[in-house]
Amino acid sequence: MKLAVMQPYFFPYPGYFQLMAHADTWVVFDHCQFVNKGWVNRNRVLHPNPEKGWQYITVPLSKRGRFDFIDDIEIDDSSDWRKSLTGKLVHYRRAPNYRKTMSVFESAIGTPNAVLSRFLTHSLRVLADHLGINTKIVVYSELDLGIDQVAHSGEWALKIAKAMGAEHYINPMGGQALFDPAQFREAGIGLSFMESIIRPYGQNGYDYVPNLSILDALMWCDEETLRDILLNDFTLHPA
């Protein structure tokens, strides 16, 4: 079984789904400290003004402590933020896949669940289904793996892989420095790092802005092209 473990991100960029598509089981790692101004509750899409390039889309959060875990945080539903988010995508109406993408978007944000990690897991499942990704998605905080502590942050992956009986673990290339390949070899678990190399695609009227939310790719790319990007635009490096 090939395993990947990642924090839940809000409409993440295509590389996130490349990793998901290459794993047999995907663990939504929600029992970890929330990082402010990260990708858990925000991402980027094109700005209505091409000269400005991009803008953020964000899920508002209720008051939280500095060291709160993702699975302890709730969404602030005091405003109609879903309507505001939708408004930030209206300028995509000239994109060839606007209607279809907006339907997926509305399904992804449609859950009334106020717990951030549950909301994000729902959206990831909706997106994975739309993209034809059949990877099993499970949530760390809902599992009983008996992992109490780790010596360093990179050891989470190893302990989760052991507890779940994984034969191989895959991680994004950017986190390579956190891992000790010798520990994985001693545990009999293979270790690889995925380097995403997303090909540029047309963003009508804009100078190409890379690494935007998957929503942008869904708007502009036909299904065959996007599927090809997810399955082929990366290099897998063994540890």
C-alpha positions in Angstrom: 0.0 0.0 0.0 1.4 3.4 -1.0 0.6 6.1 1.6 0.6 9.9 1.6 -0.1 12.2 4.5 -0.9 15.9 4.1 -2.6 18.7 6.0 -6.0 19.6 4.6 -5.6 22.5 2.2 -8.3 24.8 0.8 -8.7 24.1 -3.0 -5.0 23.3 -3.2 -2.9 23.6 -6.4 -2.7 20.7 -8.9 0.4 19.2 -7.4 -1.5 18.3 -4.2 -3.8 16.1 -6.3 -0.9 14.6 -8.3 0.4 13.2 -5.0 -3.1 12.1 -4.0 -3.6 10.3 -7.3 -0.3 8.4 -6.9 -1.2 7.1 -3.4 -3.5 4.2 -2.5 -4.5 5.8 0.8 -4.4 9.5 1.7 -4.4 10.6 5.3 -5.8 14.1 6.0 -3.4 15.1 8.8 -5.6 17.5 10.8 -4.2 16.9 14.3 -1.4 19.3 13.9 -0.8 23.0 14.7 -2.6 25.5 12.4 -0.2 27.8 10.7 -1.4 31.3 10.1 -1.2 32.6 6.5 -0.6 29.1 5.2 -2.7 27.1 2.7 -5.2 25.5 5.2 -7.9 28.1 4.9 -6.8 30.1 1.8 -5.5 29.8 -1.7 -5.0 31.9 -4.9 -7.1 32.5 -8.0 -6.8 35.0 -10.8 -7.6 38.6 -10.1 -10.3 40.3 -12.2 -7.7 42.8 -13.3 -5.0 40.9 -15.3 -2.4 43.5 -14.3 -2.8 42.5 -10.6 -2.3 38.8 -11.5 -3.9 37.0 -8.6 -6.0 37.3 -5.4 -6.7 35.2 -2.3 -9.8 33.3 -1.6 -10.2 32.6 2.1 -12.4 30.7 4.6 -12.9 33.0 7.7 -12.1 31.3 11.0 -13.5 31.8 14.5 -11.3 33.1 17.3 -8.5 30.6 18.0 -5.5 30.2 20.2 -2.0 30.5 18.9 -1.2 26.8 19.2 -4.6 25.3 18.3 -4.7 22.2 16.1 -6.5 22.2 12.8 -9.2 19.8 14.1 -10.0 22.2 16.9 -10.7 25.2 14.7 -14.2 26.2 13.6 -15.3 28.3 10.6 -16.7 31.8 11.3 -20.2 31.7 9.8 -21.2 35.2 11.0 -21.0 36.5 7.5 -22.1 35.1 4.1 -18.6 34.2 3.1 -19.6 31.6 0.6 -21.4 34.2 -1.4 -18.3 36.4 -1.2 -16.1 33.5 -2.4 -18.5 32.9 -5.3 -18.2 36.6 -6.3 -14.4 36.3 -6.5 -14.8 33.7 -9.2 -17.4 35.4 -11.4 -14.8 36.9 -13.7 -13.9 33.4 -14.8 -17.2 33.3 -16.7 -15.3 33.6 -20.0 -13.4 30.4 -19.2 -14.5 27.3 -21.2 -15.3 25.2 -18.1 -16.8 27.9 -15.9 -20.3 26.4 -15.4 -19.0 22.9 -14.7 -16.3 24.2 -12.3 -18.7 26.4 -10.4 -21.0 23.4 -9.9 -18.1 21.5 -8.4 -17.1 24.5 -6.3 -20.6 24.9 -4.9 -20.7 21.2 -4.0 -17.3 21.5 -2.3 -18.3 24.4 -0.1 -21.9 23.3 0.4 -21.4 21.3 3.6 -22.8 23.1 6.7 -20.1 21.6 8.9 -18.5 24.3 10.9 -15.4 22.3 11.9 -12.6 23.4 9.6 -11.0 20.0 9.1 -14.4 18.3 8.3 -15.2 21.1 5.8 -11.9 20.8 4.1 -12.1 17.0 4.0 -15.5 17.2 2.3 -14.2 19.6 -0.3 -11.1 17.4 -1.0 -13.4 14.4 -1.5 -15.7 16.3 -3.9 -12.7 17.5 -5.9 -11.0 14.0 -6.0 -14.2 12.5 -7.2 -14.6 15.1 -10.0 -10.9 14.5 -11.0 -11.4 10.8 -11.2 -9.1 10.1 -8.3 -10.1 6.8 -6.5 -7.6 7.1 -3.6 -9.0 6.2 -0.2 -9.2 9.3 1.9 -9.1 9.0 5.7 -8.9 11.6 8.5 -6.1 11.3 11.1 -8.2 12.6 14.0 -10.8 9.9 13.3 -8.2 7.1 13.4 -7.1 5.3 16.5 -3.4 4.8 15.7 -2.0 5.1 19.2 0.7 7.6 18.3 1.4 9.7 21.3 4.5 11.7 20.4 7.3 12.0 17.9 10.9 13.1 18.2 10.7 15.5 15.3 8.0 16.5 12.7 9.3 14.2 10.0 8.7 11.2 12.2 4.9 11.6 12.0 4.9 10.1 8.5 7.0 7.1 9.6 4.8 6.3 12.6 1.6 6.7 10.6 3.0 4.5 7.8 4.0 1.8 10.4 0.6 2.0 12.1 -1.3 1.7 8.9 0.9 -1.1 7.4 2.1 0.9 4.5 4.8 -0.5 2.2 5.7 2.8 0.6 5.5 6.4 1.7 5.4 9.4 -0.8 5.9 13.0 0.2 6.2 16.3 -1.7 9.8 17.2 -2.7 9.7 20.3 -0.6 9.6 18.4 2.7 12.6 16.2 1.9 14.9 17.7 4.6 12.5 16.6 7.4 12.9 12.9 6.6 15.6 10.3 7.7 15.6 7.7 4.9 17.6 5.3 7.2 14.6 5.1 9.6 12.3 4.1 6.7 14.8 1.5 5.5 15.0 0.0 9.0 11.2 -0.2 9.1 11.1 -1.9 5.7 9.1 1.0 4.2 10.0 2.5 0.8 10.3 6.3 0.6 9.9 8.6 -2.4 9.6 12.3 -3.0 7.4 13.8 -5.7 8.6 16.8 -7.6 5.7 18.5 -9.4 6.4 20.1 -12.8 3.1 21.6 -13.8 3.1 22.6 -17.5 1.8 26.1 -18.3 -1.8 26.3 -19.6 -3.7 29.1 -21.2 -5.3 31.7 -18.9 -7.1 33.9 -21.5 -5.9 37.5 -21.3 -3.4 36.9 -18.5 0.4 36.4 -18.3 0.6 32.8 -17.0 0.4 32.7 -13.2 1.6 29.3 -11.9 0.6 27.3 -8.9 -2.9 28.7 -8.4 -5.7 26.8 -6.9 -7.0 23.7 -8.7 -10.1 25.8 -9.4 -8.0 27.8 -12.0 -6.8 24.6 -13.8 -10.4 23.3 -13.8 -11.7 26.5 -15.4 -9.2 26.5 -18.3 -8.1 22.9 -18.9 -10.2 20.3 -20.7 -10.6 17.0 -18.8 -8.0 15.1 -20.9 -5.3 17.7 -20.4 -5.9 18.1 -16.7 -5.9 14.3 -16.2 -2.6 14.1 -18.2 -1.1 16.9 -15.9 -2.1 15.0 -12.8 -0.8 11.6 -14.0 2.4 12.7 -15.8 3.7 16.2 -14.9 6.0 15.1 -12.0 9.2 13.3 -11.3 9.3 10.7 -8.5 12.6 10.6 -6.7 13.5 7.6 -4.5 15.2 8.5 -1.2 
